[in-house]
Amino acid sequence: MTVSSPQVVVVVPTYNERDNLPVLAGLLADLPVPNLRLLVVDDNSPDGTGEVADRLAGEAPDTVGVLHRGTKDGLGRAYLAGMTRALDEGADVVIQMDADLSHPPSAIPAMVDTLLLTNAAVVLGSRYVAGGSTATDWPWHRKALSAWANIYVNAILRLRVKDATAGFKAWRAETLRAIDLPSIHSNGYSFQVEMNHRTVKRGLTILEVPIRFEERTRGASKMSLAVQLESALTPWKLRFGRTPS
């Protein structure tokens, strides 16, 4: 009897990523991962990223899909919309990653293998386990801020992972259902922390595989002051049982 490979959907939110998206799509298409599909979640990008995504989907309708949203209302909301669509369409594994090429697609086979061959509920692409690293061109203060953010989150929430703020993850579909996606209210980068927190609170296992995190080469960072403030406050809200809003 032939056992079919799991359906793997890579959810990629986009906002003004028209140059990076075709490169990422090509790298994903070359991966030795059966049944892999890209789902682009575009927040009405003014630079035409949505049109680029539609073109890619037209050229490869079996492996590329597009979810158009009418407004830009945060990274967390975009991921939730994409993950929900992926689950509705039968995904067994949902991968979340950035469109800016900072997350290496070459790590996806190891992430998927680790997820499927262990008891992991989610696998993080981690900068801070052995073999992982951050971009060499990051200034010292950015490296220090990233390291401090992980210490801060772990001290408050006791997640016991090296890269608590990682945004490159491979999820089992049943994990996403178990943590109740519709009730998640965090947005921005604190969305990553709340997802991890819910996983740990349910007694589920998080594993990490090393990645090299690269600096984006095209486009602009989306990290605003409001996002930074939310990221600082959310762990305390989660610790004391309040729903982030």
C-alpha positions as CSV (number, residue, x, y, z in Angstrom):
1,M,0.0,0.0,0.0
2,T,1.3,3.5,-0.9
3,V,1.4,6.0,1.9
4,S,0.8,9.6,0.6
5,S,3.1,12.3,1.8
6,P,1.7,15.0,4.1
7,Q,0.4,18.2,2.6
8,V,2.8,21.0,3.5
9,V,1.6,24.6,3.2
10,V,4.0,27.5,3.6
11,V,2.2,30.6,4.7
12,V,3.9,33.8,3.7
13,P,2.4,37.2,4.6
14,T,3.5,40.0,2.2
15,Y,3.4,43.7,2.2
16,N,5.5,45.5,-0.4
17,E,7.6,42.4,-1.2
18,R,7.3,42.3,-5.0
19,D,11.1,41.8,-5.5
20,N,11.5,39.1,-2.9
21,L,8.4,37.0,-3.5
22,P,9.4,35.5,-6.9
23,V,12.9,34.6,-5.5
24,L,11.3,32.9,-2.5
25,A,8.8,31.1,-4.6
26,G,11.5,29.7,-6.8
27,L,13.6,28.6,-3.8
28,L,10.5,26.8,-2.3
29,A,9.7,25.1,-5.6
30,D,13.2,23.6,-5.7
31,L,13.0,22.0,-2.3
32,P,12.9,18.2,-2.0
33,V,9.6,18.3,-0.1
34,P,6.7,16.4,-1.7
35,N,3.3,18.1,-1.7
36,L,4.6,21.5,-0.8
37,R,2.4,24.5,-1.6
38,L,3.0,28.2,-1.1
39,L,0.1,30.4,0.2
40,V,0.8,34.1,-0.1
41,V,-1.2,36.3,2.2
42,D,-1.1,39.8,0.7
43,D,-2.3,42.9,2.6
44,N,-3.2,45.0,-0.4
45,S,0.4,46.0,-1.1
46,P,0.7,49.3,-2.9
47,D,3.8,48.1,-4.8
48,G,1.9,45.4,-6.7
49,T,3.0,42.4,-4.7
50,G,-0.5,41.0,-4.9
51,E,-0.4,41.1,-8.7
52,V,3.0,39.4,-8.6
53,A,1.5,36.7,-6.4
54,D,-1.4,36.2,-8.8
55,R,1.0,35.8,-11.7
56,L,2.9,33.2,-9.8
57,A,-0.3,31.4,-8.9
58,G,-1.4,31.5,-12.6
59,E,1.9,30.0,-13.7
60,A,1.8,27.2,-11.0
61,P,-1.8,26.8,-9.8
62,D,-1.1,23.5,-8.1
63,T,1.7,24.8,-5.9
64,V,0.9,28.5,-5.3
65,G,-2.2,30.1,-3.9
66,V,-3.0,33.7,-2.9
67,L,-5.2,35.1,-0.2
68,H,-5.9,38.8,-0.7
69,R,-6.8,40.9,2.3
70,G,-8.2,44.4,1.9
71,T,-6.1,46.1,4.5
72,K,-2.8,46.0,6.4
73,D,-3.7,45.2,10.0
74,G,-0.6,43.4,11.3
75,L,1.5,40.3,10.9
76,G,-0.4,38.2,13.4
77,R,-3.8,38.8,11.7
78,A,-2.2,37.9,8.3
79,Y,-0.7,34.7,9.7
80,L,-4.0,33.7,11.3
81,A,-5.9,34.2,8.1
82,G,-3.3,32.2,6.1
83,M,-3.2,29.4,8.7
84,T,-6.9,29.1,8.8
85,R,-7.1,28.9,5.0
86,A,-4.4,26.2,5.0
87,L,-6.2,24.1,7.6
88,D,-9.5,24.5,5.7
89,E,-7.8,23.3,2.5
90,G,-6.5,20.1,4.2
91,A,-2.9,21.0,5.3
92,D,-1.1,18.4,7.5
93,V,1.9,20.7,8.2
94,V,1.8,24.5,8.1
95,I,5.0,26.4,7.9
96,Q,5.2,30.1,8.7
97,M,8.0,32.2,7.3
98,D,8.9,35.8,6.2
99,A,8.9,36.9,2.6
100,D,12.0,39.0,2.9
101,L,14.5,36.0,2.5
102,S,15.7,36.3,6.1
103,H,14.5,32.7,6.8
104,P,16.4,30.1,4.7
105,P,14.1,27.9,2.7
106,S,16.9,25.3,2.7
107,A,16.0,24.6,6.4
108,I,12.5,23.5,5.7
109,P,13.3,19.8,4.9
110,A,15.0,19.4,8.3
111,M,12.1,21.2,10.0
112,V,9.5,19.0,8.4
113,D,11.5,15.8,9.1
114,T,12.0,16.8,12.8
115,L,8.3,17.5,13.1
116,L,7.1,14.2,11.5
117,L,9.7,11.9,13.1
118,T,9.5,13.1,16.7
119,N,6.7,14.0,19.2
120,A,7.2,17.7,18.4
121,A,4.0,19.8,18.2
122,V,6.0,22.6,16.4
123,V,9.5,23.0,15.2
124,L,11.3,26.4,15.4
125,G,13.9,27.5,13.0
126,S,16.2,28.8,15.7
127,R,19.1,31.3,15.6
128,Y,20.2,30.4,19.1
129,V,20.7,26.7,19.2
130,A,24.0,25.1,18.3
131,G,24.7,25.6,14.7
132,G,22.3,28.6,14.4
133,S,23.4,32.2,13.8
134,T,22.2,35.7,13.1
135,A,23.3,37.9,10.2
136,T,26.9,39.0,10.3
137,D,25.9,42.5,9.2
138,W,23.6,43.0,12.1
139,P,24.9,45.9,14.3
140,W,25.9,44.9,17.8
141,H,22.9,46.7,19.4
142,R,20.5,44.7,17.2
143,K,22.1,41.4,18.2
144,A,22.0,42.5,21.8
145,L,18.3,43.5,21.6
146,S,17.4,40.2,20.0
147,A,19.2,38.2,22.7
148,W,17.7,40.3,25.4
149,A,14.2,39.8,24.0
150,N,14.6,36.0,24.3
151,I,15.9,36.2,27.8
152,Y,13.0,38.6,28.7
153,V,10.3,36.4,27.2
154,N,11.7,33.2,28.8
155,A,12.1,34.8,32.2
156,I,8.4,35.8,32.2
157,L,6.8,32.8,30.5
158,R,9.3,30.0,31.1
159,L,9.0,28.7,27.6
160,R,12.3,26.9,27.8
161,V,13.2,27.4,24.2
162,K,16.3,29.2,22.9
163,D,14.6,31.3,20.3
164,A,11.3,32.3,21.9
165,T,10.7,35.1,19.3
166,A,11.4,33.0,16.2
167,G,9.1,33.6,13.3
168,F,10.1,30.6,11.2
169,K,8.1,27.5,12.4
170,A,6.7,24.2,11.2
171,W,3.4,23.3,12.9
172,R,1.4,20.1,13.0
173,A,-2.2,20.9,11.9
174,E,-3.5,19.3,15.0
175,T,-1.4,21.7,17.1
176,L,-2.9,24.7,15.4
177,R,-6.4,23.4,16.1
178,A,-5.5,22.6,19.7
179,I,-4.3,26.1,20.5
180,D,-7.5,27.7,19.2
181,L,-6.4,30.1,16.5
182,P,-9.5,32.2,16.4
183,S,-9.1,33.3,20.0
184,I,-5.5,34.6,19.5
185,H,-5.4,38.4,19.7
186,S,-1.7,39.3,19.7
187,N,-0.5,41.0,16.6
188,G,2.9,42.0,15.3
189,Y,5.9,40.0,16.6
190,S,4.3,39.2,20.0
191,F,2.0,36.8,18.0
192,Q,5.0,34.5,17.9
193,V,5.3,34.5,21.7
194,E,1.6,33.9,22.3
195,M,1.6,30.9,19.9
196,N,4.5,29.4,21.8
197,H,3.0,30.1,25.1
198,R,-0.3,28.4,24.2
199,T,1.7,25.3,23.0
200,V,3.6,25.0,26.2
201,K,0.5,25.6,28.4
202,R,-1.1,22.6,26.7
203,G,1.9,20.4,27.6
204,L,3.0,20.1,24.0
205,T,6.6,19.8,22.8
206,I,8.5,22.5,21.0
207,L,11.8,21.5,19.3
208,E,14.3,23.7,17.5
209,V,16.6,23.2,14.5
210,P,19.4,25.6,13.7
211,I,19.1,28.3,11.0
212,R,21.2,31.1,9.8
213,F,19.1,34.3,9.9
214,E,19.9,36.7,7.2
215,E,19.3,40.4,6.9
216,R,16.8,41.4,4.2
217,T,18.5,42.7,1.0
218,R,15.4,44.4,-0.5
219,G,12.6,46.4,0.9
220,A,12.1,47.9,4.3
221,S,11.6,46.5,7.8
222,K,8.1,46.5,9.2
223,M,9.2,46.9,12.9
224,S,7.4,50.0,14.3
225,L,7.4,51.5,17.8
226,A,3.9,50.3,18.3
227,V,5.0,46.7,17.5
228,Q,7.9,47.0,19.9
229,L,5.7,48.2,22.7
230,E,3.2,45.4,22.1
231,S,6.0,42.9,22.1
232,A,7.2,44.2,25.5
233,L,3.7,44.1,27.2
234,T,2.3,40.8,25.8
235,P,4.4,38.4,27.9
236,W,3.1,40.1,31.1
237,K,-0.5,39.9,29.9
238,L,0.0,36.2,29.1
239,R,1.7,35.5,32.4
240,F,-1.2,36.9,34.4
241,G,-3.9,35.4,32.3
242,R,-5.0,38.5,30.4
243,T,-6.0,38.3,26.8
244,P,-3.7,40.5,24.7
245,S,-5.6,43.0,22.7
